[in-house]
Amino acid sequence: MLVRLFRTLSGDSQREFARKSGVHPALLAQYEMGEVEPGMDQLARLAETAGYTVAGGERILNYAATERQRRKRAGTGIEDLGPRLSRLLSSIYRRLLRLPLPEDDPP
């Protein structure tokens, strides 16, 4: 994921990023697909080519993972909404029934 992140952040194509970083394009593709793991030196060089550090890339990935997590709202869930909504509508309906009917105006 870090290799793909660094290339994406650089704005370069795979071929161009590989040329700038001194990595064979096929090897860069294998890194991006997770078929081959780069060593720390190689990863640091790829990060530097993109203008980042490995630690900075990891922080970006952690932040993205946190943002993707499902956010939970405090309070009642959807399963509690049905009965509460039913009681509210019933109360409104009873109040409407108590209102006086409009009087017809003679023509």
N, CA, C and O atoms as CSV, one atom per row, in Angstrom:
chain,resi,resn,atom,element,x,y,z
A,1,MET,N,N,0.824,-1.204,0.000
A,1,MET,CA,C,0.000,0.000,0.000
A,1,MET,C,C,0.863,1.260,0.000
A,1,MET,O,O,0.521,2.244,-0.657
A,2,LEU,N,N,1.968,1.238,0.726
A,2,LEU,CA,C,2.811,2.429,0.801
A,2,LEU,C,C,3.397,2.788,-0.556
A,2,LEU,O,O,3.465,3.963,-0.917
A,3,VAL,N,N,3.821,1.774,-1.309
A,3,VAL,CA,C,4.429,2.048,-2.613
A,3,VAL,C,C,3.404,2.700,-3.531
A,3,VAL,O,O,3.705,3.688,-4.202
A,4,ARG,N,N,2.208,2.155,-3.559
A,4,ARG,CA,C,1.161,2.747,-4.404
A,4,ARG,C,C,0.814,4.154,-3.929
A,4,ARG,O,O,0.590,5.050,-4.744
A,5,LEU,N,N,0.771,4.349,-2.617
A,5,LEU,CA,C,0.495,5.673,-2.066
A,5,LEU,C,C,1.551,6.669,-2.522
A,5,LEU,O,O,1.219,7.762,-2.983
A,6,PHE,N,N,2.818,6.298,-2.397
A,6,PHE,CA,C,3.883,7.221,-2.780
A,6,PHE,C,C,3.824,7.556,-4.268
A,6,PHE,O,O,4.001,8.712,-4.652
A,7,ARG,N,N,3.578,6.555,-5.104
A,7,ARG,CA,C,3.496,6.837,-6.538
A,7,ARG,C,C,2.298,7.727,-6.851
A,7,ARG,O,O,2.398,8.660,-7.647
A,8,THR,N,N,1.184,7.438,-6.228
A,8,THR,CA,C,-0.024,8.239,-6.454
A,8,THR,C,C,0.192,9.679,-6.014
A,8,THR,O,O,-0.196,10.612,-6.717
A,9,LEU,N,N,0.807,9.858,-4.856
A,9,LEU,CA,C,1.066,11.209,-4.366
A,9,LEU,C,C,2.059,11.957,-5.249
A,9,LEU,O,O,2.026,13.185,-5.331
A,10,SER,N,N,2.936,11.213,-5.904
A,10,SER,CA,C,3.905,11.871,-6.787
A,10,SER,C,C,3.237,12.387,-8.057
A,10,SER,O,O,3.720,13.331,-8.682
A,11,GLY,N,N,2.117,11.759,-8.434
A,11,GLY,CA,C,1.425,12.163,-9.666
A,11,GLY,C,C,2.025,11.547,-10.912
A,11,GLY,O,O,1.605,11.868,-12.024
A,12,ASP,N,N,3.002,10.665,-10.744
A,12,ASP,CA,C,3.673,10.038,-11.881
A,12,ASP,C,C,2.996,8.734,-12.270
A,12,ASP,O,O,2.302,8.107,-11.470
A,13,SER,N,N,3.217,8.343,-13.523
A,13,SER,CA,C,2.791,7.020,-13.964
A,13,SER,C,C,3.744,5.997,-13.341
A,13,SER,O,O,4.788,6.358,-12.797
A,14,GLN,N,N,3.375,4.729,-13.427
A,14,GLN,CA,C,4.259,3.691,-12.890
A,14,GLN,C,C,5.625,3.755,-13.567
A,14,GLN,O,O,6.664,3.680,-12.911
A,15,ARG,N,N,5.603,3.894,-14.867
A,15,ARG,CA,C,6.859,3.911,-15.628
A,15,ARG,C,C,7.734,5.096,-15.229
A,15,ARG,O,O,8.938,4.941,-15.024
A,16,GLU,N,N,7.131,6.272,-15.119
A,16,GLU,CA,C,7.886,7.478,-14.768
A,16,GLU,C,C,8.412,7.405,-13.335
A,16,GLU,O,O,9.558,7.768,-13.071
A,17,PHE,N,N,7.565,6.933,-12.408
A,17,PHE,CA,C,7.988,6.817,-11.015
A,17,PHE,C,C,9.114,5.796,-10.882
A,17,PHE,O,O,10.060,6.000,-10.121
A,18,ALA,N,N,9.006,4.697,-11.627
A,18,ALA,CA,C,10.062,3.683,-11.602
A,18,ALA,C,C,11.369,4.272,-12.112
A,18,ALA,O,O,12.424,4.022,-11.530
A,19,ARG,N,N,11.318,5.045,-13.181
A,19,ARG,CA,C,12.523,5.656,-13.735
A,19,ARG,C,C,13.152,6.616,-12.733
A,19,ARG,O,O,14.366,6.598,-12.534
A,20,LYS,N,N,12.322,7.464,-12.095
A,20,LYS,CA,C,12.841,8.441,-11.137
A,20,LYS,C,C,13.452,7.788,-9.906
A,20,LYS,O,O,14.423,8.293,-9.342
A,21,SER,N,N,12.874,6.653,-9.489
A,21,SER,CA,C,13.344,6.012,-8.262
A,21,SER,C,C,14.418,4.958,-8.522
A,21,SER,O,O,15.025,4.447,-7.581
A,22,GLY,N,N,14.653,4.636,-9.781
A,22,GLY,CA,C,15.677,3.653,-10.107
A,22,GLY,C,C,15.228,2.216,-9.921
A,22,GLY,O,O,16.056,1.325,-9.729
A,23,VAL,N,N,13.945,1.987,-9.976
A,23,VAL,CA,C,13.381,0.645,-9.822
A,23,VAL,C,C,12.863,0.197,-11.188
A,23,VAL,O,O,12.336,1.008,-11.949
A,24,HIS,N,N,13.006,-1.065,-11.493
A,24,HIS,CA,C,12.475,-1.589,-12.749
A,24,HIS,C,C,10.940,-1.481,-12.707
A,24,HIS,O,O,10.337,-1.787,-11.679
A,25,PRO,N,N,10.302,-1.052,-13.805
A,25,PRO,CA,C,8.836,-0.903,-13.806
A,25,PRO,C,C,8.080,-2.174,-13.416
A,25,PRO,O,O,7.051,-2.097,-12.745
A,26,ALA,N,N,8.573,-3.328,-13.827
A,26,ALA,CA,C,7.897,-4.582,-13.476
A,26,ALA,C,C,7.973,-4.829,-11.971
A,26,ALA,O,O,7.015,-5.314,-11.369
A,27,LEU,N,N,9.106,-4.497,-11.369
A,27,LEU,CA,C,9.251,-4.674,-9.924
A,27,LEU,C,C,8.347,-3.699,-9.172
A,27,LEU,O,O,7.746,-4.055,-8.158
A,28,LEU,N,N,8.257,-2.476,-9.673
A,28,LEU,CA,C,7.364,-1.498,-9.044
A,28,LEU,C,C,5.918,-1.988,-9.095
A,28,LEU,O,O,5.178,-1.849,-8.121
A,29,ALA,N,N,5.517,-2.560,-10.227
A,29,ALA,CA,C,4.161,-3.107,-10.352
A,29,ALA,C,C,3.939,-4.236,-9.341
A,29,ALA,O,O,2.866,-4.340,-8.747
A,30,GLN,N,N,4.949,-5.072,-9.151
A,30,GLN,CA,C,4.832,-6.158,-8.170
A,30,GLN,C,C,4.724,-5.609,-6.755
A,30,GLN,O,O,3.986,-6.150,-5.930
A,31,TYR,N,N,5.451,-4.547,-6.474
A,31,TYR,CA,C,5.321,-3.891,-5.165
A,31,TYR,C,C,3.900,-3.407,-4.950
A,31,TYR,O,O,3.299,-3.636,-3.900
A,32,GLU,N,N,3.373,-2.735,-5.961
A,32,GLU,CA,C,2.030,-2.152,-5.835
A,32,GLU,C,C,0.943,-3.205,-5.701
A,32,GLU,O,O,-0.056,-2.978,-5.018
A,33,MET,N,N,1.122,-4.344,-6.337
A,33,MET,CA,C,0.116,-5.414,-6.252
A,33,MET,C,C,0.303,-6.278,-5.016
A,33,MET,O,O,-0.501,-7.176,-4.765
A,34,GLY,N,N,1.356,-6.020,-4.236
A,34,GLY,CA,C,1.597,-6.791,-3.025
A,34,GLY,C,C,2.207,-8.150,-3.278
A,34,GLY,O,O,2.216,-8.993,-2.381
A,35,GLU,N,N,2.721,-8.390,-4.481
A,35,GLU,CA,C,3.336,-9.672,-4.803
A,35,GLU,C,C,4.742,-9.771,-4.225
A,35,GLU,O,O,5.212,-10.862,-3.901
A,36,VAL,N,N,5.414,-8.625,-4.097
A,36,VAL,CA,C,6.770,-8.564,-3.567
A,36,VAL,C,C,6.812,-7.434,-2.549
A,36,VAL,O,O,6.274,-6.354,-2.792
A,37,GLU,N,N,7.449,-7.681,-1.415
A,37,GLU,CA,C,7.596,-6.647,-0.386
A,37,GLU,C,C,8.948,-5.944,-0.566
A,37,GLU,O,O,9.985,-6.605,-0.611
A,38,PRO,N,N,8.941,-4.627,-0.668
A,38,PRO,CA,C,10.224,-3.930,-0.770
A,38,PRO,C,C,10.930,-3.917,0.583
A,38,PRO,O,O,10.286,-3.938,1.632
A,39,GLY,N,N,12.264,-3.882,0.544
A,39,GLY,CA,C,13.025,-3.741,1.771
A,39,GLY,C,C,12.888,-2.315,2.292
A,39,GLY,O,O,12.384,-1.436,1.593
A,40,MET,N,N,13.335,-2.094,3.509
A,40,MET,CA,C,13.212,-0.759,4.107
A,40,MET,C,C,14.005,0.284,3.338
A,40,MET,O,O,13.551,1.419,3.190
A,41,ASP,N,N,15.196,-0.086,2.839
A,41,ASP,CA,C,15.988,0.875,2.058
A,41,ASP,C,C,15.250,1.252,0.772
A,41,ASP,O,O,15.179,2.422,0.398
A,42,GLN,N,N,14.709,0.242,0.113
A,42,GLN,CA,C,13.971,0.487,-1.135
A,42,GLN,C,C,12.732,1.340,-0.856
A,42,GLN,O,O,12.439,2.273,-1.603
A,43,LEU,N,N,12.017,1.024,0.203
A,43,LEU,CA,C,10.822,1.772,0.565
A,43,LEU,C,C,11.171,3.219,0.888
A,43,LEU,O,O,10.447,4.138,0.505
A,44,ALA,N,N,12.274,3.416,1.588
A,44,ALA,CA,C,12.715,4.781,1.906
A,44,ALA,C,C,13.054,5.550,0.638
A,44,ALA,O,O,12.759,6.740,0.537
A,45,ARG,N,N,13.676,4.877,-0.336
A,45,ARG,CA,C,14.010,5.536,-1.599
A,45,ARG,C,C,12.747,5.913,-2.380
A,45,ARG,O,O,12.674,6.991,-2.970
A,46,LEU,N,N,11.769,5.029,-2.378
A,46,LEU,CA,C,10.501,5.322,-3.062
A,46,LEU,C,C,9.784,6.492,-2.388
A,46,LEU,O,O,9.221,7.357,-3.059
A,47,ALA,N,N,9.813,6.509,-1.062
A,47,ALA,CA,C,9.186,7.609,-0.320
A,47,ALA,C,C,9.890,8.917,-0.643
A,47,ALA,O,O,9.236,9.937,-0.863
A,48,GLU,N,N,11.201,8.895,-0.673
A,48,GLU,CA,C,11.978,10.104,-0.965
A,48,GLU,C,C,11.704,10.600,-2.386
A,48,GLU,O,O,11.634,11.806,-2.622
A,49,THR,N,N,11.551,9.675,-3.326
A,49,THR,CA,C,11.240,10.053,-4.707
A,49,THR,C,C,9.926,10.818,-4.769
A,49,THR,O,O,9.772,11.736,-5.575
A,50,ALA,N,N,8.980,10.438,-3.917
A,50,ALA,CA,C,7.675,11.107,-3.880
A,50,ALA,C,C,7.684,12.351,-3.009
A,50,ALA,O,O,6.713,13.106,-2.991
A,51,GLY,N,N,8.794,12.572,-2.276
A,51,GLY,CA,C,8.870,13.740,-1.407
A,51,GLY,C,C,8.306,13.502,-0.018
A,51,GLY,O,O,7.900,14.446,0.659
A,52,TYR,N,N,8.278,12.247,0.411
A,52,TYR,CA,C,7.740,11.876,1.714
A,52,TYR,C,C,8.737,11.011,2.461
A,52,TYR,O,O,9.814,10.693,1.956
A,53,THR,N,N,8.359,10.640,3.667
A,53,THR,CA,C,9.111,9.660,4.442
A,53,THR,C,C,8.225,8.442,4.632
A,53,THR,O,O,7.010,8.517,4.448
A,54,VAL,N,N,8.830,7.323,4.999
A,54,VAL,CA,C,8.044,6.114,5.261
A,54,VAL,C,C,7.081,6.372,6.411
A,54,VAL,O,O,5.916,5.979,6.345
A,55,ALA,N,N,7.559,7.027,7.463
A,55,ALA,CA,C,6.697,7.324,8.614
A,55,ALA,C,C,5.535,8.220,8.200
A,55,ALA,O,O,4.409,8.022,8.655
A,56,GLY,N,N,5.796,9.199,7.344
A,56,GLY,CA,C,4.725,10.076,6.868
A,56,GLY,C,C,3.692,9.307,6.064
A,56,GLY,O,O,2.494,9.553,6.197
A,57,GLY,N,N,4.147,8.376,5.229
A,57,GLY,CA,C,3.227,7.544,4.459
A,57,GLY,C,C,2.374,6.666,5.352
A,57,GLY,O,O,1.180,6.489,5.111
A,58,GLU,N,N,2.998,6.113,6.393
A,58,GLU,CA,C,2.241,5.277,7.334
A,58,GLU,C,C,1.186,6.095,8.067
A,58,GLU,O,O,0.083,5.610,8.316
A,59,ARG,N,N,1.524,7.333,8.411
A,59,ARG,CA,C,0.525,8.204,9.067
A,59,ARG,C,C,-0.646,8.484,8.132
A,59,ARG,O,O,-1.798,8.504,8.565
A,60,ILE,N,N,-0.357,8.698,6.861
A,60,ILE,CA,C,-1.430,8.941,5.890
A,60,ILE,C,C,-2.333,7.719,5.789
A,60,ILE,O,O,-3.557,7.852,5.806
A,61,LEU,N,N,-1.744,6.529,5.685
A,61,LEU,CA,C,-2.548,5.305,5.591
A,61,LEU,C,C,-3.372,5.071,6.851
A,61,LEU,O,O,-4.527,4.654,6.767
A,62,ASN,N,N,-2.789,5.335,8.018
A,62,ASN,CA,C,-3.539,5.170,9.273
A,62,ASN,C,C,-4.709,6.138,9.340
A,62,ASN,O,O,-5.800,5.773,9.778
A,63,TYR,N,N,-4.481,7.364,8.908
A,63,TYR,CA,C,-5.553,8.352,8.903
A,63,TYR,C,C,-6.673,7.917,7.953
A,63,TYR,O,O,-7.853,8.015,8.291
A,64,ALA,N,N,-6.301,7.438,6.769
A,64,ALA,CA,C,-7.300,6.987,5.806
A,64,ALA,C,C,-8.099,5.816,6.355
A,64,ALA,O,O,-9.313,5.754,6.163
A,65,ALA,N,N,-7.436,4.888,7.035
A,65,ALA,CA,C,-8.134,3.732,7.611
A,65,ALA,C,C,-9.107,4.182,8.694
A,65,ALA,O,O,-10.210,3.647,8.802
A,66,THR,N,N,-8.706,5.154,9.487
A,66,THR,CA,C,-9.583,5.676,10.534
A,66,THR,C,C,-10.814,6.329,9.935
A,66,THR,O,O,-11.921,6.161,10.447
A,67,GLU,N,N,-10.631,7.069,8.860
A,67,GLU,CA,C,-11.759,7.747,8.213
A,67,GLU,C,C,-12.716,6.769,7.552
A,67,GLU,O,O,-13.906,7.054,7.416
A,68,ARG,N,N,-12.197,5.609,7.139
A,68,ARG,CA,C,-13.058,4.626,6.482
A,68,ARG,C,C,-13.908,3.830,7.458
A,68,ARG,O,O,-14.923,3.248,7.076
A,69,GLN,N,N,-13.493,3.805,8.713
A,69,GLN,CA,C,-14.240,3.029,9.699
A,69,GLN,C,C,-15.652,3.579,9.825
A,69,GLN,O,O,-15.894,4.780,9.698
A,70,ARG,N,N,-16.548,2.684,10.074
A,70,ARG,CA,C,-17.943,3.075,10.233
A,70,ARG,C,C,-18.095,3.930,11.480
A,70,ARG,O,O,-17.657,3.553,12.567
A,71,ARG,N,N,-18.712,5.065,11.310
A,71,ARG,CA,C,-18.914,5.954,12.451
A,71,ARG,C,C,-20.236,5.589,13.124
A,71,ARG,O,O,-21.253,5.359,12.470
A,72,LYS,N,N,-20.182,5.546,14.441
A,72,LYS,CA,C,-21.389,5.219,15.202
A,72,LYS,C,C,-21.892,6.470,15.886
A,72,LYS,O,O,-21.125,7.237,16.467
A,73,ARG,N,N,-23.178,6.657,15.806
A,73,ARG,CA,C,-23.822,7.812,16.416
A,73,ARG,C,C,-24.302,7.429,17.804
A,73,ARG,O,O,-24.850,6.344,18.002
A,74,ALA,N,N,-24.102,8.295,18.737
A,74,ALA,CA,C,-24.581,8.036,20.090
A,74,ALA,C,C,-26.096,8.133,20.108
A,74,ALA,O,O,-26.682,8.940,19.387
A,75,GLY,N,N,-26.716,7.324,20.918
A,75,GLY,CA,C,-28.169,7.396,21.044
A,75,GLY,C,C,-28.830,6.123,20.550
A,75,GLY,O,O,-28.184,5.089,20.381
A,76,THR,N,N,-30.105,6.219,20.328
A,76,THR,CA,C,-30.864,5.042,19.935
A,76,THR,C,C,-30.574,4.659,18.494
A,76,THR,O,O,-30.177,5.488,17.675
A,77,GLY,N,N,-30.778,3.405,18.215
A,77,GLY,CA,C,-30.557,2.892,16.872
A,77,GLY,C,C,-31.839,2.857,16.076
A,77,GLY,O,O,-32.909,3.215,16.568
A,78,ILE,N,N,-31.713,2.421,14.842
A,78,ILE,CA,C,-32.859,2.365,13.929
A,78,ILE,C,C,-33.940,1.428,14.453
A,78,ILE,O,O,-35.126,1.629,14.191
A,79,GLU,N,N,-33.523,0.399,15.199
A,79,GLU,CA,C,-34.517,-0.556,15.700
A,79,GLU,C,C,-35.461,0.084,16.711
A,79,GLU,O,O,-36.574,-0.404,16.906
A,80,ASP,N,N,-35.038,1.167,17.356
A,80,ASP,CA,C,-35.891,1.863,18.316
A,80,ASP,C,C,-36.767,2.919,17.658
A,80,ASP,O,O,-37.692,3.441,18.282
A,81,LEU,N,N,-36.485,3.229,16.424
A,81,LEU,CA,C,-37.210,4.307,15.748
A,81,LEU,C,C,-38.660,3.939,15.459
A,81,LEU,O,O,-39.545,4.780,15.617
A,82,GLY,N,N,-38.923,2.712,15.041
A,82,GLY,CA,C,-40.278,2.293,14.675
A,82,GLY,C,C,-41.292,2.504,15.788
A,82,GLY,O,O,-42.278,3.209,15.575
A,83,PRO,N,N,-41.091,1.922,16.968
A,83,PRO,CA,C,-42.058,2.104,18.053
A,83,PRO,C,C,-42.195,3.568,18.489
A,83,PRO,O,O,-43.297,4.031,18.780
A,84,ARG,N,N,-41.079,4.284,18.532
A,84,ARG,CA,C,-41.145,5.694,18.948
A,84,ARG,C,C,-41.919,6.520,17.932
A,84,ARG,O,O,-42.725,7.375,18.298
A,85,LEU,N,N,-41.671,6.260,16.659
A,85,LEU,CA,C,-42.374,6.987,15.608
A,85,LEU,C,C,-43.861,6.645,15.625
A,85,LEU,O,O,-44.703,7.518,15.417
A,86,SER,N,N,-44.180,5.400,15.867
A,86,SER,CA,C,-45.573,4.982,15.937
A,86,SER,C,C,-46.309,5.699,17.077
A,86,SER,O,O,-47.433,6.164,16.891
A,87,ARG,N,N,-45.685,5.788,18.245
A,87,ARG,CA,C,-46.311,6.486,19.376
A,87,ARG,C,C,-46.500,7.966,19.065
A,87,ARG,O,O,-47.537,8.543,19.391
A,88,LEU,N,N,-45.512,8.574,18.441
A,88,LEU,CA,C,-45.604,9.991,18.094
A,88,LEU,C,C,-46.741,10.241,17.110
A,88,LEU,O,O,-47.524,11.172,17.296
A,89,LEU,N,N,-46.841,9.430,16.076
A,89,LEU,CA,C,-47.905,9.597,15.090
A,89,LEU,C,C,-49.281,9.363,15.706
A,89,LEU,O,O,-50.242,10.056,15.373
A,90,SER,N,N,-49.369,8.396,16.593
A,90,SER,CA,C,-50.632,8.126,17.269
A,90,SER,C,C,-51.044,9.324,18.117
A,90,SER,O,O,-52.216,9.699,18.127
A,91,SER,N,N,-50.109,9.919,18.817
A,91,SER,CA,C,-50.392,11.093,19.640
A,91,SER,C,C,-50.854,12.269,18.775
A,91,SER,O,O,-51.807,12.964,19.125
A,92,ILE,N,N,-50.188,12.484,17.664
A,92,ILE,CA,C,-50.574,13.576,16.751
A,92,ILE,C,C,-51.975,13.330,16.199
A,92,ILE,O,O,-52.785,14.253,16.116
A,93,TYR,N,N,-52.256,12.091,15.826
A,93,TYR,CA,C,-53.568,11.752,15.279
A,93,TYR,C,C,-54.671,12.005,16.312
A,93,TYR,O,O,-55.718,12.555,15.971
A,94,ARG,N,N,-54.447,11.608,17.574
A,94,ARG,CA,C,-55.444,11.840,18.611
A,94,ARG,C,C,-55.687,13.337,18.809
A,94,ARG,O,O,-56.829,13.751,19.006
A,95,ARG,N,N,-54.645,14.142,18.761
A,95,ARG,CA,C,-54.808,15.595,18.901
A,95,ARG,C,C,-55.600,16.174,17.739
A,95,ARG,O,O,-56.439,17.056,17.925
A,96,LEU,N,N,-55.331,15.675,16.547
A,96,LEU,CA,C,-56.078,16.164,15.383
A,96,LEU,C,C,-57.565,15.832,15.490
A,96,LEU,O,O,-58.414,16.623,15.079
A,97,LEU,N,N,-57.872,14.670,16.040
A,97,LEU,CA,C,-59.275,14.286,16.187
A,97,LEU,C,C,-60.019,15.191,17.161
A,97,LEU,O,O,-61.235,15.349,17.053
A,98,ARG,N,N,-59.302,15.786,18.112
A,98,ARG,CA,C,-59.936,16.664,19.092
A,98,ARG,C,C,-60.153,18.085,18.574
A,98,ARG,O,O,-60.889,18.855,19.190
A,99,LEU,N,N,-59.541,18.435,17.481
A,99,LEU,CA,C,-59.718,19.794,16.963
A,99,LEU,C,C,-61.119,19.953,16.418
A,99,LEU,O,O,-61.680,19.015,15.853
A,100,PRO,N,N,-61.693,21.147,16.585
A,100,PRO,CA,C,-63.043,21.363,16.043
A,100,PRO,C,C,-62.983,21.401,14.514
A,100,PRO,O,O,-62.014,21.855,13.906
A,101,LEU,N,N,-64.031,20.918,13.953
A,101,LEU,CA,C,-64.122,20.959,12.485
A,101,LEU,C,C,-64.424,22.385,12.049
A,101,LEU,O,O,-65.118,23.107,12.764
A,102,PRO,N,N,-63.929,22.803,10.912
A,102,PRO,CA,C,-64.230,24.146,10.432
A,102,PRO,C,C,-65.713,24.249,10.102
A,102,PRO,O,O,-66.320,23.315,9.579
A,103,GLU,N,N,-66.262,25.376,10.413
A,103,GLU,CA,C,-67.678,25.596,10.089
A,103,GLU,C,C,-67.788,26.007,8.634
A,103,GLU,O,O,-66.968,26.744,8.087
A,104,ASP,N,N,-68.844,25.491,8.045
A,104,ASP,CA,C,-69.087,25.854,6.645
A,104,ASP,C,C,-69.669,27.237,6.593
A,104,ASP,O,O,-70.614,27.537,7.323
A,105,ASP,N,N,-69.138,28.075,5.761
A,105,ASP,CA,C,-69.701,29.408,5.556
A,105,ASP,C,C,-70.829,29.298,4.538
A,105,ASP,O,O,-70.664,28.684,3.484
A,106,PRO,N,N,-71.989,29.901,4.861
A,106,PRO,CA,C,-73.087,29.855,3.880
A,106,PRO,C,C,-72.694,30.645,2.632
A,106,PRO,O,O,-72.001,31.657,2.735
A,107,PRO,N,N,-73.117,30.207,1.495
A,107,PRO,CA,C,-72.778,30.922,0.244
A,107,PRO,C,C,-73.437,32.262,0.110
A,107,PRO,O,O,-73.233,32.953,-0.888
